[in-house]
Amino acid sequence: MERYVFSAEGLAIGYDRATKREKRLYEGLHFGLRRGTLTCLIGPNGAGKSTLLRTLSGSQPLLSGKLMLEGRPLESYSRTELSRTLGLVLTDRTHAGGLRVREVIALGRYPHSGFFGRLSAQDLQIVEQALSMAGVSHKADSYMAELSDGERQKVMIAKALAQECPVVVLDEPTAFLDVSSRIEVMNLLHDLARGGRTILLSTHDIEQALMLADRLWLLSPSRGMVCGTTEDMVFRGEIGRFFDSEAIAFDPVRGKFLLRSRPQWRVRLDAEGALRYWTENLLTRNGFGVSLEENCRCRIRVRAADNLEFSDTETAHMELFDSFEALERCLREISGRKE
Amino acid sequence: MRREHSAILFFTLLCIGVFVLFLANLFWGSVTIPVEKVVRILLGGSSGRETWDYIVLQSRLPQSMTAVMAGAALAVSGLMLQTVFNNPLAGPSILGINAGASLGVAIVMLLLGGSVGGSFTGTPLGGYVAIVVGAFLGAALVLAVIIFFSTLVRSNVMLLIIGLMVGYITSSLISLLNFFATAEGVFSYTMWGMGDFSGVSMEQMPCFGTLIMLGLIISLLLVKPMNALLLGERYAENLGVRVRRVRVWMLAATGLMTAVTTAFCGPISFIGLAVPHMARLLLGSSNHTILLPVTLLLGGAVSLFCNLCCTLPGGASILPLNVITPVLGVPVILYVIVNQKRIQYFN
């Protein structure tokens, strides 16, 4: 089997092919979607993530170049062949509120069933498997209208599973979801990838992507598409280059974006683990930086969340706080006074 | 499992209901004929009175058959329009398809002097065939306009308003035609416009029946892709549905059925809009595999019931159909609109 499910060479994507209004978003894209991985497509709004996914899923023609799916040109696929190879999950509003969950997932058998859509015993079994894999078995008899957004998204993933496609493409599956559903959906996708399916999704949730994606595709108008394994992308500085601006910077240690701050004051910090992390958080927010120098004038020692000690070596003044709130009040006073 | 049983039970009850209402339409009418005489006439005998034989065989029987088929056709048309436009408030009358068919009929009746009934026999264009063709062309024209706008306007409500606007334009044209038409022409057009299942004679029945059956069979064959369309165009496409082709077939069947019923029975309101809702509410499902057959039967039952209501009240005169259908349809639609937050298929 080939290593790549999708491979593109010199691919151009955009709108209105071969007309006067033809608009090319990208030219000469070169990438491959590795089999059995969870790949996250990341990019700013309007970068053309959806256009790329629509081109890959065959809903929109490519403008030029070569795009191979499972070693064959995408255009050579018939509609049924494509629907058995690539399953799609979108954020589009559906009108299936009056269908039950099991009926919606059974629609995934559409490309496999006959003219009237009668399901065989085997089809029904596949539907049940999809239900339990996506963790929505307990909702099988509920109406779609009764589900939460997260459950609905899981049902659509189960539909794609019932399609029995080796590749599942998802366009922002976690948009509009609350935090816990977001994590559940991403974990589900991660498990599916571990089970051998190839998953490609676009997302705005960079922290989740960094945590669970095997590979990242970064797409932006200025830099085109950059692909690689998540950790390589972090250490090559690709993530930083991709998103950094005047205002924010990527922190490779914490794997997240921070407000760029130019600390006006520095303190020495004695703290470990979570206490150190959150104290730094508090300091940064209030315009203080952590100094590594031994002879720094101010010093904060945190032994517990209710035992925070602030000392000024010059005046030998020392104060003890029982909460971060109290410490913050003190820091504000210092910074306010100096201004 | 239990749900499937209840669906089958429901289906059986509905079949019985249609049958009973059909018989009621044969036994009941503005002329009182004793039950045993009607039975004898239906079994091929004679009641002894020629007028009774004529009334049962040449008036009540074709009228009941027309009611069943027209009701089924309108209800299924409504359901398909609601599915294809993803809009639960779509229907042949709301989207102006009825009005388009009416315009075609008006042109034939008022400009060319054709007629459905026998009163204008010897018309240059061969009577009812011209009217059916006119209605179909009118309905097709409006459908084309609606499809064109549906590609420009994404909002469902806006599309309904466009349908209403198209309806207004066609009625303005119809008014113009009426203004210049002869008194008899205006009278026969007005009578036709009130709706009536008695417009199909036994001689015309094979033509009417074949066209309606054709439309219904096409719709029944489209059940599988219709379910996929509930997920929206892109999902359906990904499941292998040829969305464009399915749409064209659905709209062609809708246009055919609406045009044929409108040509013969007049622009009947509300059956197409309300019956699919009644079917969904009763079934608790928008799965077309069961919803479409149930809508079909329920449409037949409802229009038989309406036809019965036309003759019931005074006994002496027969009310126009469009007096009855809104009284039945409007409460259903109001109920659906008021309760849309609680009704599953809206969400």
Interface residues (C-beta under 8 A of the other chain):
Chain A: S57 S59 R79 T80 L82 S83 R84 L86 G87 L88 L90 D92 R93 T94 H95 A96 G97 G98 L99 R100 E103 V104 L107 G108 Y110 P111 S113 F115 F116 G117 Y143 M144 A145 E146 M156 Q163
Chain B: N86 L221 V223 K224 N227 A228 L230 L231 G232 R234 Y235 E237 N238 L239 G240 V241 R242 R280 G284 S285 S286 N287 T289 Q344 Y345 F346 N347
